[in-house]
Amino acid sequence: MPTLDAIKNKAIEAALMKSTDMLIDDFDKNMPRVLTTVSRFAGMGDTVNDHQLQLFNKVATMLEDKDNNWRQLVDKIRGCDPDMVRLFVRNFFMNSVVAGGNRQRQINAEYDCNCPWAILMDPTTACNLHCTGCWASHYEDAKHKSLTYEELDSIITQGKELGTYVYLYTGGEPMVRKADLIRLCEKHQDCIFSAFTNGTLVDDAFADELVRVKNFIPAFSIEGFREATDSRRGEGTFDKVVAAMDRLRERNLPFGASICYTSQNYDSITSDEFIDFLEEKGVLFAWIFTYMPVGQGAPVELLATDEQRAGMYHKVRDDWRNNRPIFFADFWNDGEYTGGCIAGGRRYMHINAGGDIEPCAFIHYSDCNIREKTLLECYQSPLFKSYRAHQPFNKNMLRPCPLLDNPGMLATMVDETGAHSTDYTHPEDVHSLCGKTVRVAERWAETSQPIWENSPKGKWVANLENEGKDPVGWVD
């Protein structure tokens, strides 16, 4: 006999998919009916609470304005392959948020661990480019490593049992393994897949495969315009990325951009002309990263300055999110929304091509391997337990990272758990790594403090502290 939760989830899914069809068909006409449907589910356990309903109503009001950038983003999404939109809605909201979120919380409570919302994996270390500042560019000195199809499939199967339905690929260049990635999309149609890709291997045949499987959404790595991109990634790379974007747009497929800003390309990336370009190309989302000096010989001078990081903070909040029909996620500066660092399984974790379980794609230290333990056993490893115990790493949520913002913290966790460097060719001492970021961390601590104190979340946390309450509990 179906449980009450199963019956409730079926009702929610039916309403969700009907609402999606209605909004795709005629957004303005059907939005009031969708609002009525959402209101009906308010109060059904933890499905839709009053705060979420208020937020939804606020967003709905905003979307009624056709000149609003968020409404324009919705219209761009409505222009994508409708079957792909429907599958994304089902996989994201029902599988990942509702069912997956409940399961993750159960695992966290039962095993006192972090069970992630998303898993990032390296199918291979192989790459057709040799980008400046990328640790994978040094791996040609060793035999390339790869996770087998069976290992990738096992990780996803185990992950779904624990509530994880979002899987992202990096590398190396994940498209070196694009045939296997498509096979995984076919087998796991209840999951969302994405990849951080240089775009150079996305040809017409692969674009046609994306139309067929409908649950893979790439994010193209791009460093700005031609000069900025090619200077780091190689001559001709920019034109190939643009060609890949055009292929997907011609097929009404959604895609995003992955942007890493450094001290050298900051001006190019933050220019109005570059954001105009992304908008014109049809980019729906942009993942913003800041350069991390990981790996032997990684140039420290590429680290963004505190002024540049503050500039990115204000660009995203004061300009782009208010004026551009693109969803921007600024991973190091969005700590106030995520409650600090999301790594170590708290929201995501990383599995490298050798099977090592790492807290983060930028933290190359581990104390367990997927070839020796189950996912759940890895989540209970000393290093992941240490992450869980120490998060958040700073009360200033604009200083979330244990390496870039609180460099002594990473060394402490690695030392106390006996974790080892997972670099395939030149193992890096954690104290040497942390030493690279001390100066920028000190400067950012000073620059970010007044920004944090004047932010809505910073003021809220200060009020809690003034009332004698511990603000740490709000993280999760």
N, C-alpha and C positions, 0 to 999 in steps of 0.2 A: 504494500500500500504506500502511495507517495506521501512523503512527509509534508508538514505544513509549509516549511521553507521551500520545498520543491514546487508545491502548488502556487505559492506566492511568486516565485521566480518565473514560472511559466506565464502567469498573468502579467507580470512586469514586461517580460520579453514580447508578448503579443502586443501590448500597448506601445512599447518602444518601437517595434518594427512598423506598426500601423502609423504611428506619429511620423516616423522617418519618411515613409512613402508619401504622406500628406504634405510634408514640408518640401520634399523634392518636387512634387507635382505643382503646388501653388503655395509659396511661403506665406505671403500676406493674408490670403484668404483663410488658411488653415491654422495659423499660429494661435488664434484665440481658442480653438478647439483643443490644440495640444496643451495649452496652459491649463485648461480644465482637466485634462487627463492627468497631468503631473500633480495637480492639486489633490486628486482623488487618492494618490498614493502617499501623500504626506501623512505621517503618523503611523505608517505600516512598519513597525519595528524600527530598524535602522536604515530602511530603504531610502526614504526622503525625510529629513528632519526639517524643523521650522527654519533654521538658518539656511539650509540648502534651498528651500523653497523661496525664501526671500531673495537669495542670490539669483536663482533662476528667473524670478519675476523681474529683477533689475536688469538682467541680461536681455530678457525678452523685450522689455521696453526700449532698450538701446537698439535692438535689432529691427525695431519698427522703422527706424530712420534709415532710409536707403542711402543716405550720404555718409553714414557712419562706417568707419573702416572695418569694424567687426562684422557688420552686415555685408559689406562688400566681400569679406573673406568667406562668409557663408554662401554667398552667391557663386563664388569661384568653386567652392566645394560642390555645390549643386550642379555645376557644369561638368564635373568628373563623371566617369563611368558609373551609372546609377547602381549597378549590381555590386561594384566595388565599394561604394559608399555604404550600401546596406550591410555588406559583410563586415566592414570596418566597425559600424555602429554595434552590430551584434557581438563581435569579438571583443571590442574595447569595453563597452558598457556592461554587457551581461557577463561575459566570461572573465574579463580582467578586473573590472571594478566591483561588480556585485558578488558573483560566485567566488572569483579568485581572491578578492579582498577579504571576504569572510574566512576563507580557508587559510590565508596567510596569517590572519590574526589568531586563528586556532593553533597553528603551528608555533607561532611566537610564544603564546601563553603556555602551551604544553611542554615545550622543549627549552624555553628561556633562550631563544635565539632570534636572529633576524632572518626572515624569509622574504626574499626580494619580490618586488612587483615586476621587474624586468631583469633579464640575463643577457649580458654582452659576451659574445664568443668570438674567438679567432679561428676560422676554419683552416687557415694556413698562415705561415710567416712569409710566403712568397709574395713578391710584388713586382710589377713591371716598371715602377718608378723608384727613384732614390732621392726622396725629398729631404732638404736640409732640416736638421733638427728632429727627424723621425728616427726612433730607435730601430725600426724594422729595416732601415737602410743599411744597417751594419750586419744584418743576418746572412748576407751573401757569403760571409766568412765561414759559415757553418752549414751543415746539411739542413735544408728547409724542413720544418716540422709541420705536421698537419693533424687535425682531428679527423678520424675516419667518419664516413657517413653514418655508420652504426653508432659511433660515440656521440655524434651530434644528435641523432635520433633518440638515443637513450637519455641524454640530458634534457631534451624537450619533453619526453614522456614522463620522466621523473618530476620535472618542473611543473607540469600540468597537475600531477597528483598533489603537489604542494601549493597549488593556486597561482602559478606563474604562467601567463598566456602571452607575454610580450618578449620577443627575442630579436636581438640586434647583433649584427656582425661587423667586425673590424678585422684588422690584420697587422701586417701584410695587406694585400688587396683581396677582399673577400670574393670579388667577381672572378678570380682565378678558379674558384670552385662553383661557378654559377649553375652548372648542371645539377650538382648535389643540392644547392640551395633551392632550386625549383622543385626537386623531389621532396624536400622537407615541407615546402609550401603545400604540395599536393596531399601529403599524408596528414598534415596537421592543419586542416582547414579551419579549425576553431581558434587558431593563434594569429597574432599580428607579427609580421616580420619586416625588418628594415636592415639597411646596411649603410655604413659610412664608406663611401666609395669615391675613388678618384675619377670615375665616370668614363675612363678611356676604353673600357671593355664592354660598355653598354651599347650593343649594336641593334640593328632592326630585329634580328631573330630573338634576342633576349627581351626586347620591348614587347614583342608579340607574346612571349611566354608570360609576361606580367599581366597582359590583358586576360590571358587564359586563367591563371591561378587566382588573381585578384586579391591576394593578401600579403603582398610585398610592396613596400613603399621606400624607395631609396632616398638617401640624403647625400647630395653631391658636395665633396670637399672643394672649396674655392676660396682663394686668398685675397680676393679683390679683382681688379681688372687684369688684362693680359700680362702687363709687366710684373705686377705683384705676384700673380699666380705662377707664371713661368719661371720667375727668379728663384722660387723655392721648389717647384715641382718639375721643372724642365720645359724646354722650348716646345710649343705646340699643345701643351696640356690644356690651356684655357679654351682654345678652339674646340678641342675634343669634348670638354665638359659642356660647353654651350650646345654642341651638336647632340649630346645625349639628352639634355633638357628638352631640346626641340623634338626629338623622337617621342619622348613621353607625352609632351603636350599635344602633339598631333593625334595621339591615341586617347586623349582625355584621361590620362593617368596622373594621379597625385604624386608629387615629389617635393623634397625640401633641399635646403642647403646646410652644409656643415662649415662653419666659419671659425678659424683659429686666428685670433689677433695676437700680434707680436709688437715689439717696440718699433719694428720697421714697416709693417703694413697697416698699422692702426689708422693712419690718415686715409688710406685707400678704402678700407672696410667701412669706416664711419661716414664716408662722403655721401651726400644726397644722391649723387650720380650712381653710386654703386647700389644703393637701396632701390633707386628707380629701376636699375637694370634687373635686379632680382624680381621686382614686382612685374615688370614687363615680360619676363621669361615665364611667369606663372608659378613661381615658388610659393608654396602654401605655408611652410614653416622653416625656421632657421634656428639651428642649434649653435649657440655661441660659446666657444671655448677660449681660454687664454693659454698661451704657450707654457709648457712645463719642461724644465731642463732634465729630462729623464734619459739615462744612458750615458755611456762613456763618450766624452767629447761633445756632449750637447752644449751648444753655445749659450752661455748664461746671458750674453748681451741681448738675446732675443726676448728676454722676460719683459713684459709690459711694465711701464712705470706706474707709480701710484696715481699720478695725474691721468694717465691713459685709462686705467681701470675705473677711476671715478667718472671719467668722461663717458665710458661705455655704460656705466650705471645710469647716468642721466639721459644718454641717447635712447636707451631702451625704454625707460619709464616715462620720460617727459616728452618724447617725440614719437618713436616708432610704434609703441603700443597704443598711442592715441590717434595716429594718423595713417598707418600703413595696414593694408589688408593681408598681413603676414603674421603668423603666430611666432613670437620670438621667445626663446628660452635662453637665459644668460646663466649658465650653470654655476659659476663662482659668485655671481652677484645676486642670485635669486635665493640665497640661503634664508632670507626672512620669510619666504613662502614655504620652504621645505623643512624648516626647523633645523637648518644647518646641513652638514654633510650627509649625502644620501647613500654613500658607499658602505662596504662591509655587509651588504645584504639588507640594509635598512630600507632601501628602495631598489637598489640594483647591486650587481657584483659582476666580476669578469672571470672568464675561463680562457687561458691562453692556449696556443696551439699545441703545447706539450701536456695539456690536461691540468695544469696547476690552477687552483682556485685562488684568485686574487681579490682583495677588497675593491679595487678600482682599476680601470684601464691604465691609470698613471701611477699606480702603486705596485711595483713589480717585486712583491714579496709574498711568500706563501708558506703554509705549513701543512698542506694537504693536496691531494691530487685526485681527480675524478676517476682515474684508472685504478685507484686503490680503495676509494671510499664512495659511498652514495652521496648524493647532493645533501641530504639531510644531515649526514654525519659531518660533511664539510662545513655546513652552517654552524655546527656546534664545535668547530675547531677553536683552539686557544686564540688565534689571531682574530677571528670573527667575534668571539666572545669579548675580546678586549675592545674591539671597535664598539660593540654594543654597550659595554660598561662605561666608555669614555664619551660617547656622543651625548649632546653636542660638545664639540671641542672648544667652544668659546661662547660666552653669553652674547657677544656681538655676532649676530647671525650673518653679517657681511664678512666674517672671517671664518668660514666653515671648514676649510681644508686643513688636514693634519700635516700636510707637506708645505703647501704654498703660504698658508696663513699662520700656522702654529707648528713650525718645523720640528721642534723638540718633541712634539706629541707622537709623530710617526716613529721616530727612533725609540721612544719609550715603549711603544706597543711591540715593535719588532724585537727589541731586546728582551722584554719580559715574557715573550711567547716562543722565542727561539726560531722565529720565521727566517727563511733564507731568501737570498736574491734569486729571482727566476730569470734573469737575463741569460740568454742562451750562449752568448759569446764572451761577455765581459761582466761578470757579477759585480754589482755596485754596492759598496759599503753604505749602509743607510745613513751613517753620520756624515759621510762625504756628500751624499745626495742632499741631505737637509742643510748642509753648510752652504749650498748654492742659493738657497732661498732666504737666508736670514736677513739680509739687507732689505730686500723688497718686502718681506713680512713686517719688519719694523716700521718701514715707511707707510705701508698700507694700514697698519694698526692705528697710526696717528691720523692719517687722512680719512679713514672710514668711520672713526668714532663719532664725529659730529653728524655725519650722514645717517648713521644708525640711530643716534639719539633723536634725530628729527624725523625719522620715518614713522609711519603709523604703528608698525609692529614694535619698533624700539620704544615708543612712548607707552604702548600697552604693557610691555614687559617691565618698564620702569615703574608703572603704576602698581603692578603686582608686587614688585620688590618693596615699594613704599608701604604697602599694606602688610608686609611681613610674609608674603607668600613666595614659594619657590617657583620660578618661571620655567624650570627645566621640564616639568611635566607636560607643558603644552606642545612639546616637540612631536609626539606621536598622537 
